[in-house]
């Protein structure tokens, strides 16, 4: 697998991590959370000679979905989001676009995914993990073969996502992290929706031993 990361500036001031995943054999490509700059994403896909198969949304917030419409127009691909966040794509009170940017976004998912669904790019297999808490339909995407998980705004390096947004829940996000993400192998690399990557082993002490992250 080839993995490219773009840090896309949004109106909230904290760049969103957009990930481009590419299977070298089949040329199939998946983009996770295209927050904008669709032309740059298209350029990377073309450099790889890729074929965009999926646009995967970890959740419905405006700073993760702003580039979806343009990217789909440019490259095609099916829009995937969890069933519980699909309606939020068209509800500004949930996706918060009026507070994040100067445009109104309305999207329709091509497929509504569920917990434990499997997504394939060529020989690569990704497992959907429903990780509510930041939003009701937030998900993480795990690839055992590549030992990595894309955690959206659920798990960050040294902390967790906000839970004071509509449909958020501190109890649910803690349950998602402790019982769904920290059970992954220790060497699993976590690629979050903002900030730096980390590993499961490095996040465990925060939640299981109540120790702060020092570095």
Secondary structure, DSSP 8 states (H G I E B T S, - for coil): -EEEEEEE--TTSS-EEEEEEE-TTT-EEEEE---S-HHHHHHHHHHTT-EEEEEE-SS--HHHHTTHHHHHHHH--EEEEEHHHHGGGG-HHHH-HHHH-SS------SEEE-TT-EEEETTEEEEEEE-TTSSTT-EEEEETTTTEEEEETTEETTEE----STT--HHHHHHHIIIIITTS-TT-EEEESSS--EEHHHHHHHHHS------
